[in-house]
Structures are given as structure tokens and as C-alpha cells.
């Protein structure tokens, strides 16, 4: 396959596209962050606010991003420039594609390091966490982070696996992988929920997730919901632009975007039903954030019947979620290497896989050797931020929100209306007008609010 380069290469079916896009959206953040935010932000009340944000902000932008990809049918920077020129607009709108490509590549570099932890913990779980006392299991995460060689090993394994998949192309690599891993992930999720219902405190988990408290809903909570909806769906990372480039005309972008967003939300809710019964049954803290996965839950598994096996299944599930995300994050830059420089897919994967790996070493060292190093410490706002903190900050707090705003403004205000009418089917003029209004006004203002609040 020669990248998103106008050669007619498309997804085999709408189903494989949906699986790939859901796989791209569902990642490690879904498994721990969303359930935790729900639990501390009003339970069912927050879920309702979140769904409203998904419908009013995330889905409209996702439709717009997929539309740019399909219209351009190239790698993100080339597609954005071409679509802009076809609408009689400035070629400078290619910045949408460039920002997405760069954001995806930067996130992939550190995502691989964190995903590598899941591989290490599969073995740890199968080994019964080394047979140490339950009270000492959490410390194994600290020991892993303090060991740059071990972290580099797992980071290397993960990115090599990702590159081998991407190198095989759209049909033999990405499609085949998501067609196997996504249904398997869903089955494993249900198995783990069954285990949590039997071995955990299911009632407490459901109450934590779904007890509705509207008193906790305020302006800050709504901003959190907007941010979570925007980031969770995977927009403004380049991956939906490049996946959109492979969507054939017969597949409805509006229907697909809705399914992708709702499936992503469903997985996040199910993850809560898997995690919190185990947390509460063991008297552990549900507010541990990222530590919930690598400190709190291993402690629970170590003290439970069947914990070694189900712990390994849990971390394998996480690894599957991570691999389907990282292949989507890397695809835009590989497609661009083919598109603009005529690199073979294997050569592009070798070059950019190595660059992502090398950049990831900075993240590895941020947890140990460079933990006290603050590269931009001369600026007060960045004081204390490690290399990893900076990459995460610039991608999540600045580039992604800006990218989302630009996508909304470009599609809403600068794209030729006949292109929208030709490629998007809303079923009614009222829905079409509502989508355009959301894209032009509501979504940009909402994301601008998240951008400003994240900079404070």
C-alpha cells in the first residue's frame, strides 16, 4: 500500500474502518481516567454532561476531520492543503495536517513508553508479582520506573511491534490487527467485568460510577467533560485525518463518527465496571489516577483468588488498547513519508520508528536519570517540568486544542458548501444546519475554554 496518496486504497468495509477508528480512540486513558473522573464528578450526572459534550463538540469535529481526510485522500498535510485549495482558500490551512501529524508522532513517542509498562506487568502478574507481600506490590512500579534499562527494553519491544504492524500496510497490517484485537479486547473486558462482579464489590463500584449527584456539576466540571470528550475520541491527532483518507464514498461519515464516539464512551464506562469493584473490595483508593493501574490494581490482584491469571488478562487488555492506538498515531507520518518522499512503507517505518523510539528515550529518562532536569526551567511556567512533562503539556494543552479549533473553523467557515452537501448525509436539513452551527460556533468556543483553563 502506498499511503494515503490518492491511489484508491480504502478500508475493506465500513466495519473494519469502525473497528480501526474505535481502536485508535480507545486507549489507556479510557481505562483509568474516564471512570475515575465520573466517580468524583457526580457519577451519572457527569456521564449525562459528558454525553452532551460528545454530541455537541466531539462528534461535529470528528465528522469535520474525517471529511477533510476523505476529500484530500492523502497524508494529513497534503490533504489539508489540497482541500483548502480546492475550496479556493489559502494553502496555509495545511497547518491543520501538520499539527495533527506532529502531535500524533510526539504522543506516540511517550505513549510507547507507558504502553511498555503494560507488557512488563503481564509478566509480573503471571509471576504472581514475584511472590512478595501484598503490601509491597505497589512498590514494584517505583522500581520499574527507577530502572531505565528495563523501561527502555519494554519501550523498544512495544514500538518494534507497532512498526511491524504499520509496515504491513492498511489491509495486511492495520485492518488485520484491529479485526482481531478489538473484538478480543471487548470479550476480555466482559470477562474481567464478570470476574469483578464475583470477586469484587460490584455494588460499590456501580454506586461510585452511577450515583447521580447534580450538585457536583459546575463550570469546572463542564470544562473537564468538554476536555475529556474532545481528547478521548482522538480528534486533532492526525489519525482521524489519515483514517478518513481511506474511507470510501459508500460509507457514511456522520453515522460512522457517531458510532465511534459512542463505542469509545461505552468502553470507558465498562472499564469502570471492571476496575472499581476490585478497588473497593480491597479497601483501596479509587482516586489514585494513573497509579490506579500500576499500583492499586496489582495490589488487588496479588491478594485475590485467580489474581495472577486475571491480572495478566487485564494488562494484556491494556496492551491491546495501546497497540491499536499507537499504530493509528504513527500511520500519518508513515503515509506522509510515502506521499511526499516516495519512501517505501518499510523504509518509512524504519526511519520514523527509530526517531519515535529515540524521542521516547527522553521520556524513559524523565522518570529516573533526568527526573530532576527541567529543560525549560528558566521560564516560571515550565519550572519543574521534565522532558516528558513538556512533551505532554505542549501536545495536550496547546497543539491539540488549537488543532481542534482550526478543524472546526476551516470546515465550518472555509470549506465549499457543495462539498459538505455532497459528502455528508444528515437525514434532514435541520440536523445539517445544527451540525454546521455547532462546528462554527459552539465547538470552537468550548475548546477555547478548555485551552484557556489548561494554561492557567
N, C-alpha and C positions, 0 to 999 in steps of 0.2 A: 504494500500500500504506500502511496506516495504523499501521505499527509493530506491536510485539508487544502488541496491545491487545485480544486476545480476539475478533478479527473473523474467525477461521477461516483466516487466511493461513498457509500452510505451504510447506515445501520441495516442489518439483515431484516429487522422487523421493529415495529413500534415497541414490542415487549422488551427486546434487548436494549433499546435506547432508554426506556424507563428504568430497567434494572441498572444500567450503567450510570445514569444520572442520579438515581437514588443512592447507589453505591458511592458516588462521588460526594453526595451531600451528607450521608451518614458517616460520621467519624467518631473519634474518641470523645469529642466534646458532647455529642449526643448522649453518650453512655453515662457520663458523670455530671456534666454541667446543667443540662436542662432539668433532670429530675430534682437536683438539689435546689435550683432556683425556684422551681414550682413549690417545693416543700416549705421554703422560708418566705415565699412571697404571696401567700394567700391561697395555695392549693388550687382547687377548682376555679376560683376566681381568676387566678393568674393564667390558667390554661385558656379560659374564655378570652381574656385580653390578648394573649399570645396568638390565638387563632384569628382574632380580628386583625392583628398586625400582619399575620401571614397573608390573609386575604387582601388587605388593603395596601400592603407595601411590598412584601417579598414576592408574591406571585406576579403582580404587574411588572416588576423589574425583571424577574426571571423570564417572562414572556418576551420582554424587550431584548434581553441579552440573547436568547435563543434565536430571535428573529434576525438580529444583526449577523449571527453566525450563519444561518441558513441563506440569507441574502448574499453574503460575501463569499461563502463556500471556500474559504481559505483559512490560514492560520490567523489568530486574532488581530495582529497589527495590520496585516494586508487586507483582511476582511473589513475592518472598521474604516480604513481609508477608502476602499473601493465602494462601500455602501454610501459613504459621505459624498464621494464624487458623483456617484450615480444619482444622488438627490440634489446635485448642484451645490454642494456645501464644501467647506474647506477641507483639504486633505489632513489638516492638523487634528481632525477628530480621530485620527488613528491613535491618538493618545489613549483612547479607551482600550484598544487592543494591547498597546504597550504596557499600560498599567496592570491589566489583567495577567499578561504573560509574566511580568516581573514579580508580581505578588505571588502567583502560583509557584514560581520557581523558588522564591525565598521561603515560603511556607513549607514547601517540600523538603528543603534542606534541614529544617529543625524538626519537622513532623517525623522524618525518618528516625531521628534520634529517640524521640519519645515513643514511637511505634516499636523501636528496637527493645524497649523495656518490656513490652508485651511478650516478645519472643523469649526473653530471659525468664519471665515469670511462668511461662508454660512449663519450662523445665523445672523451675523451683517448685511449682505446685505438684508436678508428677513425683518429685523427690520428697514430697511431704515437708517442703520448706526446710530441708536439712535436718528434720527431727528436733529442732530447737524448741524451747519452751514457747508457748503461745504468746507470752508477754514480750518475747524477743523477735517475733516475726516482723513487726513493723520496722525494726532496725535494719533489716536486710535491704530495704530500699535506700537507706542512707549509705550503706556500704557499697551498693551498686553505683550510686551517683558519685561516690568518692573515688571510684576506680575508672580512670579514663581509658585504660586498655580494654576492659570489659565492655564499657559503653561504646567504644569505637568498633569493637568486634560485632556487636548486635546492630549498630547503625550500618555497618558495611554489609552484613547479611541482608538486612531489610532493603537497602537501596539497590543491591545487586538483583534481588528477586523482582523488585519493581521494574528495573530496567530490562530484565529478560522478558517480562510480560509485554512492556511497551514496544520492545524491539520486534516482536512478532506481528505487530500491526493491529489494525482495527478488528478484523474478523478472527484471526487465529490467536491474537493476544488479549485485547481488552474484552471483546464480546465473550470469548470462551471463558475467560476468568470470571467475569461478573455473572455469567449464566450458571456457573457452578457455585461461586462463593455467596452470592446474595440469597438464593433460596436456602442454602445451608445455614447461613447466618440467622435467617428468620426461624428455621427449625430449632437451632441451638438456643435462640432466645426463648422460645416457648418451652423447651426442655428445662432451661435454667429457671424460668418462672415457676414451672411445676416443682422443681427442687426447692425453690424459695418458699412455695406455699406449704410444703411438707416439713421442711427443716427450719424454716424461719417463722417470724411473727407477721403473717400476711395481713392480719387486721390492722396492725400498727403501720405497716407500710402503706396500705390503702388510705388510711386516715391521714397520714403525713402528706400524701400526694393529692388527695381529692377533697379533703375537708375544705369547704368554701368559706373564706373569710374576706369579704369585700373591704373591710376596714384597713387591710394592708395594701390596698391598691391606691397609689398616689402618683404624682408626676414622675418621681424617680422610678417607680415600679414599671410604669408605662414605657419609659425610656429603655429600661432593661429588656422589656418584652420586644420593643422595636429592634433593639440591637441583636437580641438572640434570634429573632425571626429572620433578620437580614443575613447574619453570619451563618446560621445553621443550614440554610438552603444552598449555600455555595455560590451565590452570585458575586460578581466583581472579582473573581479569582482567575478569569481566563478560561476555566474549564467548561463552563456552560457555553461560552462563545465557540470553542472548538468542537464540543459535542453537538452544538446546534448546526455546525457546518456539515455534519454527516446525516442530518435529519432529512429524509426525502419529503417531497411535496405532499404525499398522500397522508402523512401523519400530522394530526392537529397539534399545533404548538400550545394553544390555550388549554386543551384538555390535558396534554402531557405535563405542562407546568403545574396544573392543579394537583394531578396525581403525585407528582414528585414531591411537592411541598407537604401534602397530607401524609404521604408514606413516611417521609422524614420525621414528621411530628409523631406519627404512630410508633415508630421505632424508639423515639426518645421516651415516650410515655411507658412503653413496655419495658424499657431499660430500668425505669424507676421501680416497676413491679418486680423486677429481677433483683435489684440491689437492696432496696430499703428493708424488706422483710428480714434479710440476713443481717443487716446492720442493727436493727432494733432487737432481734432475738439474742444478739451477743452483747447488748448494752453498749454499743459503740456510738461514736459521734457522727451523725449524718451531715454535719457541716464541715467536713474535712476537705472539701473541694477536690483538687486533683489527687490529694493524698488519700482520698476515699478509695481509689482504685488500687494503689500500690502499697498502702499501709493498712487501712481499715479492713478492706475485704480479705486480703491474705490472712490477717489475724482471725477473721471469722472462719475462713475455710480451714485453717490449721486446727481449729478446735471443734470441727463438726464431722459427723459421720459422713463418709464419702467425700470429704472436703478435698482430698488430693485429686480425685478424678474430676469432680465438678469445678474445682478451681482451674484445672488445666483446660476444661471446656470453655470456661469463662474467658480466660486470656487468649485462647485460640479464636473465640468470637471477636474479641477486641482486635486481634491481628488481622482478621478478615476485613473488619470495618476499616482498618487503617490502610490495608493494601489497595482496596477499591477506591479509596480517596486519593492516595498518593499517585496512582497511575493516571488519574484524571488531572492532578496538579502538574504532572510532568509532560503530559501529552501536548499542551500548547507550545512549549519551547521546542519539542522534537518536531512537531508539524511545521513550525517556523523554519527550523534548520533545513528541512526538506524543501519547503516552499521557496525560500529566498536564496539559499546557498547550494541547493541541489545535493545536499548530503544524503547518503543512504540512511535509512532508518537505523541500521546497526551502528553506523558511524556517529549519527546524532546522539544516540543513546549512550555511546561510549564517552563522547566529549562532555555532554551536559550531565550525564550521570556522575562522571568524575567531579565536575565542578560543584554539583549539588552535594556530593559526598564531602569534598574539601571544605565547603562552606559550613557543612554540618559539624565538622571538627571544632569549629569555633563554639558551637552550642555545647558539644561534649565538654570542652574545657571550661565553659562558663559555670559548670556545676562543681568543679574541683580546682584545677590549677589556676584558672583565671577568675575564680569566684569573687575575688576582691578587686578585680580590674574593671574600671568603669571608663570605656573608651572616650565617651563624650562628657566625662565628669566635670570638665571646665564650664559646662552650661548647667546652671542650677536645676533646670527641669529634668536633666538626664543624670543627675548625680546619683550614684549607687546602682545604676542600671548596667548589667553585664552585657556582653555581646549578644547573647540570646534575648535578653530583655529588650534590647534596642531593635533587633530584627522583628520581634513580635509586636512591639509598640508601633513601629512605622507601618507595618503591613496591616494590622488590625485596626489601629486607631486613626490612621491618616489615609493610607492609599486605598483600602477597600471602601470606606465611606465615600471618599471623593470619586472613586470609580463608579460606585452605585449611583451617585448623583448625576454624573456625566452620562451614564447609560440612559437614565430616566429623561434627562433634558434633551439628549440627542434624538431618541426615538419619539419622544412626546412632541418636540417642537421643530426638529430639523429634517426628519425623515419625510419623504414624499407620501402624502396621504393615500395615494392609489396603491403604493407598495403594502401598506398596512391592510387595506381592504382586500388586496389580492391574496395575502398570505395568512391572515388571521380570521378565524371563524368564531364569532362570539354567540351566534344563535339569535341575537336580537340587537337592533340599533341602540337600545338603552344600555345594554351591557358594554357594547363597544365604546359608547360615549363615556360611560363610567370609568372604564379602564383607562381611556386617554386622559381623563381629568385626574385620576389617581396618579398616573405617571407624570403628568405635567406639574402638578401642584403638591399633592399630599405626600407622595413618596420622597421627593427631594427635600421638602421641609422637615419631614420626620427624621430622615437620615442626617440632615444637617444638625438637628437637635442632638442626636447621638454623637456626632462628630465633636460638637462644641462641648458637650458634657464630658467626653472622654479626654479632652485636652485640659480640663480644669483640674 
